[in-house]
Amino acid sequence: MKVLKKSVEVKTREDFCAFIDGLRADFQERSHDWENVTMPDYLEAMSAWVTDMDGYYKNANEEMPADVSWKVFAQILSAASKYE
């Protein structure tokens, strides 16, 4: 997925919003290329990836980010379930 490669370019709130919009557009145009096309599957995969993300960074020869705000991610995911 081309849009996922753009995740490394996210530096600002605006970049993050553009990334999310690109992710949504990619799903709408190419959901047949996605492994997790239902909300339960997508959320399960997200949890699994976060659990194993140390391995991702190790394999990419990158340091695991130390300044991740897990609370903000949780608030974003929670708010999106009700925000219009």
Protein Blocks (a to p, Z undefined) as FASTA:
>chain_A
ZZlmmmmmpmbfklmmmmmmmmmmmmmmmmmmpmblcfklmmmmmmmmmmmmmmmmmmno
pacdfkbcfklmmmmmmmmmmpZZ
